[in-house]
Amino acid sequence: MSVSVEPTSVEPSRNHSAPANAGPTGDSVTTGSAGSAGIAGSGADAGGPGEPQALRPHAEDAFAAELAALAAQDDRPRPARWKLSPWAVATYLLGGTLPDGTVITPKYVGPRRIVEVAVTTLATDRALLLLGVPGTAKTWVSEHLAAAVSGDSTLLVQGTAGTPEEAIRYGWNYAQLLAHGPSRAALVPSPVMRAMAEGMTARVEELTRIPADVQDTLITILSEKTLPIPELGEEVQAVRGFNLIATANDRDRGVNDLSSALRRRFNTVVLPLPETPEAEVDIVSRRVDQIGRSLDLPAAPDGIDEIRRVVTVFRELRDGVTTDGRTKLKSPSGTLSTAEAISVVTGGLALAAHFGDGVLRAGDVAAGILGAVVRDPAADRVIWQEYLETVVRERDGWKDFYRACREVSA
């Protein structure tokens, strides 16, 4: 016998991300950070007049106007229960101008085909795995995909080493369970179960951080599109529109590798690092500008030279060679991702705003760069000092940057 999930059996929709084994007051789990490598324009503020403004609104709230404009002009076929057609979902992520002149800001800068493959995967019965090094906007892309497809990005399971099986399947309200035994009223659906019952998109973040035996809970869900509830002798059957987006960090290989059975249930899309320095500078500038406006910080273009220097340092150390290809370098242990560059520049803007004249300068980003590069105090510090003396010191126009970095490195 199949069972539907009653809306009254769980928390309101904005608490979809509560752990499935939580009681009626389960803590909300959120994801994404100020350093996400995705980019965005100015989204709508969350909350009405007099209400507290959310520090980081959900994608469907921050970009509600763009989603509404796309829906109004989208006359292409839509898969069952999708809010937009696949073409409109791709336009929402990549940006564009609609026939009525509405500008859709890009949320992701990268190869168009990657986004098209990801969107097409969600229109089939295959789940989507977004794979890449840290800071390649995996979480950002998954959130915006869910917002555009289902209008709700909050059906989320945050993967950690302690994620239990109940977070993917279902849990119990233990007060109800002890008082009345297993029943529909005592069942606490997971975000995945809710997505199955309502034909929506669920998200699983950091899949390879989840223990292997818990990961494999997804096999039946993704292959049979059912979730058995043996305690009740029932099952939840996925309705049309259900799919799942998972993210994984390819630096985590060997932590909890996916079984071959589970990997076969996913279509894997690899999100690359920005291909050119100009593209990475553009991403950092746009994202920092958005974050800065939410924090009342000075505009990022005032410090575009420093942004370019931060990106150059990160790319050279990441690639193991200088931009001109003449000098080989040792790479530190950290990832030095675009997301970390965004965090360094955002921190520098805050320093400039609160302890300077509001203009981003070398001294404002130097400490942040040191913290990003030197993760292993023994090995990374030697690499950083060598880079300063052999590359930065000799580079024209970088004397102020060299002095600032030497000062914080002393």
C-alpha positions in Angstrom: 0.0 0.0 0.0 1.3 3.4 -0.9 1.0 6.4 1.5 0.9 10.1 0.8 2.6 12.6 3.1 0.1 14.9 4.6 1.2 18.5 4.9 0.0 18.6 8.5 2.5 15.9 9.5 5.6 18.0 9.2 6.9 21.5 9.8 5.9 24.3 7.5 7.5 24.4 4.1 10.4 26.7 5.0 11.6 24.0 7.5 11.9 21.3 4.9 15.6 21.0 5.8 14.9 19.9 9.4 16.6 16.6 10.1 14.1 13.8 9.7 14.8 12.4 13.1 14.1 15.7 14.8 11.1 16.3 17.0 8.5 19.0 16.4 11.2 21.6 17.0 14.0 20.2 14.9 16.8 22.6 14.0 16.8 24.0 10.5 19.8 23.1 8.3 21.0 25.7 5.8 23.8 25.6 3.3 25.7 28.0 1.1 28.1 30.7 2.2 29.1 34.2 1.3 31.9 32.8 -0.6 29.9 30.7 -3.1 31.6 31.0 -6.5 28.3 31.4 -8.3 27.3 35.0 -9.2 24.2 36.9 -9.0 22.6 40.3 -9.5 20.5 42.2 -7.1 17.8 40.0 -5.7 14.7 41.1 -3.9 14.9 41.6 -0.2 13.3 39.0 1.9 10.6 40.0 4.3 8.0 42.8 4.1 8.1 46.3 5.7 9.0 46.1 9.3 10.1 42.5 9.1 13.7 41.4 9.8 15.6 41.1 6.5 17.1 37.7 5.9 20.9 37.7 5.7 20.8 35.2 2.8 17.3 34.8 1.3 16.6 31.5 -0.5 17.1 31.7 -4.3 13.3 31.6 -5.0 12.8 34.6 -2.7 15.9 36.6 -3.7 15.1 36.2 -7.4 11.3 36.0 -7.3 10.9 38.8 -9.8 13.1 37.1 -12.4 11.4 33.7 -11.9 8.0 35.3 -12.3 9.1 37.2 -15.5 10.4 33.9 -17.0 7.2 32.0 -16.1 5.0 34.7 -17.6 6.8 34.6 -21.0 7.7 30.9 -21.1 5.6 29.3 -23.7 7.7 26.2 -24.1 6.7 22.7 -22.9 7.3 22.1 -19.2 7.8 18.6 -17.7 5.3 17.6 -15.1 5.2 19.9 -12.0 8.0 22.1 -13.3 7.6 25.8 -12.8 9.5 26.6 -15.9 10.5 24.9 -19.1 14.1 23.5 -19.4 15.0 26.4 -21.7 13.7 28.9 -19.1 15.6 27.1 -16.3 18.8 27.4 -18.3 18.2 31.0 -19.1 17.6 31.7 -15.4 21.0 30.2 -14.6 23.0 31.6 -17.5 21.3 35.0 -17.8 19.8 36.7 -20.8 17.2 39.3 -22.0 13.6 38.4 -22.4 11.4 39.6 -25.3 9.8 42.3 -23.1 13.3 43.6 -22.2 13.5 42.0 -18.7 17.1 41.3 -17.9 17.8 37.9 -16.3 21.1 38.1 -14.3 23.5 35.2 -14.7 23.8 33.0 -11.6 26.5 30.8 -13.1 29.4 31.7 -15.4 30.7 28.7 -17.3 30.1 26.5 -20.4 26.5 26.7 -21.5 26.5 23.0 -22.3 27.2 22.0 -18.7 24.0 23.8 -17.6 22.0 22.3 -20.5 23.1 18.8 -19.6 22.3 19.4 -15.9 18.8 20.7 -16.7 18.1 17.9 -19.2 19.1 15.3 -16.6 16.5 16.6 -14.2 13.9 16.3 -16.9 14.6 12.5 -17.1 14.4 9.9 -14.3 18.1 10.1 -13.7 19.4 11.9 -10.6 22.0 14.6 -11.0 25.4 14.6 -9.3 27.4 17.9 -9.4 31.0 17.2 -8.9 34.0 19.5 -8.6 36.7 20.9 -6.4 35.7 23.2 -3.5 34.5 26.6 -4.6 33.1 25.7 -8.1 29.5 26.8 -7.2 28.1 23.3 -6.8 25.8 24.2 -3.9 24.9 27.5 -5.6 24.0 25.8 -8.9 22.0 23.1 -7.1 20.0 25.7 -5.1 19.1 27.7 -8.2 18.2 24.6 -10.2 15.8 23.5 -7.5 14.4 27.0 -7.2 13.8 27.3 -11.0 12.4 23.7 -11.4 10.3 23.4 -8.3 10.0 26.9 -6.8 11.5 25.6 -3.6 15.1 25.0 -2.8 14.7 24.1 0.8 14.1 20.3 0.5 17.7 19.8 1.6 19.7 17.1 3.3 23.1 18.4 4.5 25.7 15.6 4.3 28.1 15.2 7.2 30.0 12.3 8.8 27.1 12.1 11.3 24.2 12.2 8.9 21.9 9.3 9.9 19.8 7.1 7.6 16.6 8.9 9.0 17.8 12.1 7.3 17.2 10.5 3.9 14.3 8.2 4.7 12.1 9.3 7.6 12.2 9.6 11.4 9.7 9.6 14.2 8.2 12.0 16.6 9.2 10.0 19.7 6.6 11.5 22.0 3.9 10.3 19.5 5.7 7.0 19.0 5.9 6.1 22.7 2.3 7.2 23.3 0.6 5.6 20.4 3.1 3.4 18.6 4.1 3.6 14.9 1.5 5.6 13.0 1.1 8.2 10.3 0.9 10.9 12.9 4.2 9.9 14.4 6.0 9.8 11.1 8.4 12.7 10.4 9.2 12.7 6.6 12.6 13.6 5.4 13.1 16.2 2.7 13.6 13.4 0.2 10.3 11.8 1.2 8.5 15.1 0.9 10.0 15.6 -2.6 8.9 12.2 -3.7 5.3 12.7 -2.4 5.0 16.2 -3.9 6.8 15.7 -7.2 9.6 18.2 -6.3 13.4 18.4 -6.4 15.3 17.3 -3.3 18.9 18.2 -2.7 21.7 16.3 -0.9 24.8 18.3 -0.2 28.3 16.8 0.2 27.1 13.2 -0.6 30.6 11.7 -0.2 30.7 13.0 3.4 27.8 10.8 4.3 28.7 7.3 5.6 28.6 4.7 2.8 25.7 2.6 4.4 23.6 5.8 4.6 24.4 6.8 1.0 23.1 3.4 -0.2 19.7 4.3 1.3 19.3 6.3 -2.0 19.6 3.2 -4.2 16.0 2.1 -3.9 14.7 5.6 -4.0 16.5 6.4 -7.3 16.0 3.0 -9.0 12.6 1.9 -7.8 11.2 5.4 -7.1 9.7 4.1 -3.9 10.5 4.5 -0.2 9.3 1.5 1.9 7.9 2.2 5.4 8.0 -1.4 6.9 6.9 -0.2 10.4 3.5 0.7 8.8 3.5 -1.9 6.0 3.3 1.0 3.5 5.5 2.8 1.0 5.8 6.2 -0.5 5.8 6.2 -4.3 7.5 9.1 -6.1 5.1 11.1 -8.3 6.1 12.7 -11.6 8.3 15.7 -11.1 10.4 14.2 -8.4 14.2 14.2 -8.8 17.3 14.6 -6.8 20.4 16.8 -7.1 23.5 15.8 -5.1 26.8 17.6 -4.8 30.2 16.1 -4.1 33.7 17.4 -3.7 36.2 15.5 -5.8 38.9 16.3 -3.2 37.0 14.0 -0.9 37.8 10.8 -2.8 38.6 8.1 -0.3 36.4 9.6 2.4 33.2 7.8 1.6 33.4 6.8 -2.1 30.1 6.1 -3.8 29.3 2.5 -4.4 29.2 1.5 -8.1 25.5 0.7 -7.7 24.7 4.2 -6.4 27.0 6.0 -8.9 25.1 4.3 -11.7 21.9 6.0 -10.5 23.4 9.5 -11.2 24.3 11.4 -14.2 27.5 13.2 -13.2 28.3 16.8 -14.3 31.7 18.2 -13.5 31.8 21.9 -12.7 35.2 23.3 -13.7 37.1 26.2 -12.3 36.9 29.4 -14.3 38.7 29.0 -17.6 40.4 32.4 -17.8 41.6 35.0 -15.4 39.1 37.5 -16.8 36.2 35.2 -16.2 37.3 34.6 -12.6 37.7 38.3 -12.0 34.2 38.9 -13.3 32.7 36.2 -11.0 34.5 37.5 -8.0 33.6 41.1 -8.7 29.9 40.4 -9.3 29.5 38.1 -6.2 31.5 40.5 -3.9 29.3 43.4 -5.2 26.2 41.5 -4.3 27.5 40.5 -0.8 28.8 44.0 -0.2 25.5 45.6 -0.9 23.8 43.3 1.6 26.4 44.3 4.2 26.5 48.0 3.2 30.1 47.8 2.1 31.7 50.0 -0.6 31.2 48.9 -4.2 33.7 46.3 -5.4 34.7 48.1 -8.6 36.5 50.6 -6.4 39.0 47.9 -5.8 39.1 46.1 -9.1 42.9 46.2 -9.2 43.1 44.3 -5.9 40.5 41.8 -7.0 42.6 41.2 -10.1 45.7 40.7 -7.9 44.0 38.3 -5.6 42.7 36.2 -8.5 46.2 36.2 -10.1 47.9 35.0 -6.9 45.3 32.3 -6.4 45.5 31.1 -10.0 49.3 31.0 -10.1 49.6 29.1 -6.9 46.8 26.8 -7.9 48.2 26.1 -11.3 51.8 25.8 -10.1 53.1 28.3 -12.7 53.2 32.1 -13.2 50.8 33.7 -15.7 53.6 34.2 -18.2 54.6 30.5 -17.9 58.2 31.3 -17.1 58.4 30.3 -13.5 57.2 27.1 -12.0 55.8 27.3 -8.5 55.0 24.9 -5.7 51.3 24.7 -4.9 50.1 24.9 -1.3 47.8 22.4 0.4 44.7 24.5 0.1 42.3 24.6 -2.9 42.6 28.4 -3.5 39.2 28.3 -5.1 37.1 31.2 -6.5 34.9 31.0 -3.4 37.9 31.6 -1.2 38.9 34.6 -3.4 35.4 36.0 -2.9 35.8 35.6 0.9 39.2 37.3 0.9 37.9 40.3 -1.1 34.8 40.5 1.0 36.8 40.6 4.2 39.1 43.2 2.7 36.2 45.4 1.8 34.9 45.1 5.4 38.4 46.2 6.6 38.4 49.1 4.2 34.9 50.2 5.2 35.3 50.0 8.9 39.0 50.8 9.5 40.0 52.6 6.3 38.7 55.1 3.8 36.4 52.7 2.0 38.8 52.0 -0.9 40.1 48.4 -1.2 43.9 48.4 -1.0 46.7 45.8 -0.8 46.8 46.0 3.0 43.2 45.0 3.3 43.5 41.7 1.4 47.0 40.7 2.5 45.9 39.0 5.8 43.0 37.2 4.0 45.4 35.8 1.3 47.8 34.6 4.0 45.0 32.8 5.8 43.8 31.2 2.5 47.3 30.1 1.4 48.9 29.0 4.6 46.7 26.1 5.8 49.6 23.9 6.8 51.9 26.2 8.9 55.0 24.2 8.2 54.9 23.4 4.5 52.6 26.2 3.2 54.5 29.0 4.9 57.7 28.1 3.0 55.8 28.0 -0.3 54.2 31.4 0.4 57.5 33.0 1.3 59.2 31.6 -1.8 56.4 33.0 -3.9 56.6 36.4 -2.3 60.4 36.7 -2.9 60.7 35.2 -6.3 57.5 36.4 -8.0 55.7 39.2 -6.1 58.8 41.1 -5.2 60.0 41.3 -8.8 56.6 42.2 -10.4 56.1 45.7 -11.7 53.4 47.7 -9.8 53.2 45.2 -7.0 55.5 46.8 -4.5 52.7 47.9 -2.2 51.2 44.4 -2.3 54.6 42.9 -1.5 55.1 45.2 1.5 51.6 44.5 2.8 52.1 40.7 2.5 55.5 40.8 4.1 54.1 42.8 7.0 51.3 40.3 7.8 53.7 37.3 7.1 56.3 38.4 9.6 
